[in-house]
Amino acid sequence: MAAYTVTKVRKELSADRTHRHIEGVCTTAGMHYTRAQVVASIDAGNTWRTSADGYEATIAKITFCPVGACMATPYIKTNPDSTRKDNLENLDPC
């Protein structure tokens, strides 16, 4: 199985235009992957992790965007309580 390291995140405006959510991620190799591609890769047994400022976290799949009634699916996350840059939502943009 493969392992991918994510260092940046790409966000997009939600369909209801109330927030920005994750569209995809960028890896140390400079490749961009959509949320759906990351989830399919996780389902195939691959490992995805963030890496920033010396912190790492495993990326997991969830069904929907965690913001209110947002129905963006599939979605990805790390520890939602983290305030460090290992939190997927806090990574620099790609």
C-alpha positions in Angstrom: 0.0 0.0 0.0 1.1 3.6 -0.7 1.5 6.4 1.8 0.9 10.1 0.8 2.0 13.2 2.7 -0.2 16.2 2.4 1.3 19.7 3.0 -1.3 22.0 1.6 -5.1 22.2 1.0 -7.3 23.7 -1.7 -10.6 25.1 -0.6 -13.7 26.2 -2.6 -16.8 28.2 -1.8 -19.6 26.0 -0.7 -22.7 25.6 -2.9 -24.7 27.8 -0.5 -21.9 30.3 -0.4 -21.8 30.4 3.4 -18.3 28.9 3.9 -15.2 27.5 2.2 -14.6 23.8 2.4 -11.9 21.5 1.3 -11.9 20.8 -2.5 -8.7 18.8 -2.5 -5.1 18.4 -1.2 -1.6 18.9 -2.4 1.2 16.5 -1.6 4.9 16.8 -1.0 5.4 15.6 -4.6 3.4 18.7 -5.8 0.4 16.6 -6.9 -3.2 17.8 -6.4 -5.9 15.2 -5.4 -9.6 15.9 -5.0 -11.5 14.8 -1.9 -13.0 12.0 -3.9 -9.6 10.8 -5.1 -8.3 10.8 -1.5 -11.3 8.9 -0.2 -11.1 6.3 -3.0 -7.4 5.9 -2.2 -8.1 5.5 1.6 -10.8 2.9 0.7 -8.1 1.1 -1.4 -6.0 0.8 1.7 -3.6 3.7 1.2 -2.5 6.0 4.0 -2.8 9.8 3.9 -1.2 12.0 6.5 -0.7 15.7 6.9 2.7 17.1 7.7 3.3 20.8 8.7 5.5 22.5 11.2 6.7 19.2 12.7 3.2 17.9 13.3 1.5 15.0 11.6 -2.0 13.6 11.6 -3.8 10.8 9.7 -6.4 11.9 7.3 -9.7 10.0 7.6 -12.9 10.0 5.5 -16.2 11.2 6.6 -19.5 11.3 4.8 -20.2 15.1 4.6 -18.6 18.4 5.2 -18.8 19.0 9.0 -20.3 22.6 8.5 -24.0 22.8 9.4 -26.2 21.5 6.6 -23.5 21.4 4.0 -23.9 18.2 1.9 -20.5 18.2 0.2 -19.5 14.5 -0.1 -17.3 12.6 0.3 -15.3 14.6 2.8 -11.9 14.2 4.6 -10.7 15.3 8.0 -8.0 15.1 10.7 -8.5 15.8 14.4 -11.2 18.5 14.4 -10.1 19.8 17.8 -6.6 20.5 16.8 -5.4 24.1 16.5 -2.0 23.1 15.1 -1.2 23.0 11.5 -1.6 19.2 11.4 -5.4 19.9 11.2 -6.3 19.6 7.5 -8.5 22.7 7.7 -5.5 24.8 8.8 -2.9 23.9 6.2 -1.6 26.5 3.8 -3.3 26.8 0.5 -2.1 25.1 -2.6 
